[in-house]
Amino acid sequence: MTCVECNKQLDYSDHKASMDALGVELCPAHQRRMIKLIESHNTPKEAIQLYYGLKEAGVTAMLEWWDGSKSIDIAISRVKLNIEIDVEYNMITHEQAIHDLEEAMHSFKNGFTTIRIPHVLIKYYLKETVNNILGIMEGLRTHIKAI
């Protein structure tokens, strides 16, 4: 058991605390850092799990990246891909739908593609979600010039 961020050895209590709080193996220092991020940006813990899943797959991503108008849950700038984690997707209102569409429009105008992923996909199908994002990235690479 090691921290996925710094490879520091974790004892059982650190491992259990991190898995219970975040679903990712992190040392106490990195765990505090992620909890602070959750508190300051209202980051879903599934975004943290996906971030580390992508990192394990070799993807350089950014958590809570500021795009100039709002904070993006996960951004992969090499292929201009923004990922938003939907935690309340069951009952979408027309106001929320219009807001989401406007955000997507602003992203497209800046050359970015935004995808929204329901949190339950990450919670129960993390590996499959990561593989699908890798496929999306591959498609984007062929259609845009990678930075």
C-alpha positions in Angstrom: 0.0 0.0 0.0 1.6 3.2 -1.2 0.4 6.8 -1.8 -0.6 7.1 -5.5 0.8 10.6 -5.5 4.2 10.3 -3.8 4.7 6.5 -3.4 5.1 6.8 0.4 4.3 3.6 2.2 1.0 3.7 4.0 0.1 1.8 7.2 -3.3 0.2 7.5 -4.9 3.1 9.3 -3.8 5.7 6.7 -4.9 3.4 3.9 -8.3 2.8 5.4 -8.8 6.5 6.2 -8.0 7.5 2.7 -10.1 4.8 1.1 -13.1 5.7 3.3 -12.8 9.4 2.7 -11.7 9.5 -1.0 -11.6 6.0 -2.5 -8.0 6.5 -3.4 -4.8 5.5 -1.6 -3.2 8.7 -0.4 -0.8 9.5 2.4 -2.1 11.8 5.2 -0.5 14.9 3.6 -2.0 14.3 0.1 -5.3 13.3 1.7 -5.5 16.6 3.6 -4.7 18.4 0.3 -7.6 16.7 -1.5 -10.0 17.3 1.3 -9.1 21.0 1.2 -9.8 20.9 -2.5 -13.2 19.3 -1.9 -14.1 21.9 0.7 -12.9 24.9 -1.3 -14.2 24.0 -4.8 -17.0 21.5 -3.9 -15.0 18.9 -5.9 -16.8 15.5 -6.2 -14.7 12.7 -4.7 -15.4 10.9 -8.0 -13.4 13.6 -9.8 -10.4 12.8 -7.6 -10.9 9.0 -8.3 -11.0 9.7 -12.0 -8.0 12.0 -11.9 -5.9 9.3 -10.3 -7.3 6.7 -12.6 -6.3 8.8 -15.6 -2.9 9.5 -14.0 -2.4 5.7 -13.5 -3.1 5.3 -17.3 -0.4 7.9 -18.1 -2.6 10.9 -18.7 -1.5 14.3 -17.5 -4.6 16.0 -16.2 -5.4 18.9 -14.0 -7.9 18.9 -11.1 -10.1 22.0 -10.7 -8.6 24.0 -13.6 -9.8 27.5 -14.0 -10.9 28.1 -17.7 -11.4 31.9 -17.3 -15.0 31.7 -16.4 -15.4 28.7 -14.1 -13.6 25.8 -12.5 -13.5 22.6 -14.5 -13.4 19.3 -12.5 -10.7 17.7 -14.7 -9.0 19.3 -17.7 -6.7 17.5 -20.2 -5.1 20.4 -22.0 -3.1 18.4 -24.5 -6.3 17.4 -26.3 -8.5 20.3 -25.1 -10.8 18.1 -23.2 -12.8 19.3 -20.2 -14.5 16.7 -17.9 -17.3 17.6 -15.6 -18.6 15.1 -13.1 -22.4 15.1 -12.7 -23.4 14.4 -9.1 -27.1 15.5 -9.5 -28.2 14.3 -12.9 -31.5 12.6 -11.9 -33.8 15.6 -12.1 -32.4 18.2 -14.5 -34.4 21.3 -14.9 -34.6 23.3 -18.1 -32.6 26.1 -16.5 -29.8 23.7 -15.7 -30.0 22.2 -19.2 -29.6 25.7 -20.8 -26.8 26.5 -18.4 -24.9 23.3 -19.3 -25.5 24.1 -23.0 -24.1 27.6 -22.6 -21.0 26.3 -20.8 -20.5 23.8 -23.6 -20.8 26.6 -26.2 -18.2 28.7 -24.4 -15.8 25.7 -24.3 -16.3 25.0 -28.0 -15.7 28.6 -28.8 -12.3 28.3 -27.0 -11.5 25.1 -28.8 -12.3 22.7 -25.9 -14.7 19.7 -25.8 -16.6 19.3 -22.6 -18.0 15.9 -21.5 -20.2 15.3 -18.5 -19.9 12.0 -16.7 -22.4 10.7 -14.1 -20.6 10.1 -10.8 -22.0 6.5 -10.6 -20.0 5.5 -13.7 -16.8 6.4 -11.9 -18.0 4.9 -8.6 -18.8 1.5 -10.1 -17.0 1.4 -13.5 -13.8 3.5 -13.1 -11.6 1.3 -15.4 -14.2 1.3 -18.2 -14.6 5.1 -17.8 -10.9 5.7 -18.0 -10.7 3.5 -21.1 -13.5 5.4 -22.8 -11.8 8.7 -22.0 -8.6 7.3 -23.5 -10.6 6.5 -26.6 -12.1 10.1 -26.7 -8.6 11.5 -26.3 -7.3 9.4 -29.2 -10.2 10.7 -31.4 -9.5 14.3 -30.4 -5.8 13.9 -31.2 -6.6 12.8 -34.7 -8.9 15.8 -35.2 -7.0 18.6 -33.6 -3.4 19.5 -33.4 -2.2 18.4 -29.9 -0.5 21.1 -27.9 
